[in-house]
Amino acid sequence: RIIIFTGKEDPRVRSTALNAGASAFFTKPFDNQEFLTAIRMALACVT
């Protein structure tokens, strides 16, 4: 799983990252609950 954090809010960057295989994409500032959910989902796929 790939989780991307960036300061860029360009929709093209988000689209490119997700199309390249990112499982989650966050721009700053990000929601803590959404971040934790993405981490849990990524870890669940590993086990």
N, C-alpha and C positions, 0 to 999 in steps of 0.2 A: 504494500500500500504506500502511496505517496500523498503526503499532505503538504500543500504549498501555502506559505505565508508571504505576503507582499504588501508594499505600500502603494502599489499601482492599482488604480481603479478602472483601468482600461478593459472594457468587455472583450476585446480581441485577445488580450493576454490570458484572461480567464478561460475563454473558449479554447485557445491553443493548448493550455495546460491540461484541461479536462479531456480534450481530444487525444492528447499524448499519453493519457493513462493516469492522471492524477485522480485520486479518489475523493479529495476534498480541496477546496480553494478558499482561503481567507484573506481579506484585506483588513488593514489596520484602520481603526480599532475593530476588533472582532468580539463577538459574543462568547463569553466564557462557557456557557452551557452548550452552545453549538460546537465549540472546540472540544469539550470533554466528550460529547457524543461521537464526534469524528474519531477521536483517539480510541474510545471503547470499541467502535465498529472495526477499526483497523486492527486492534489487538485480537478481537474475536475471530477474525479471518485467519490469524496466524496459528491459533490453537486447533 
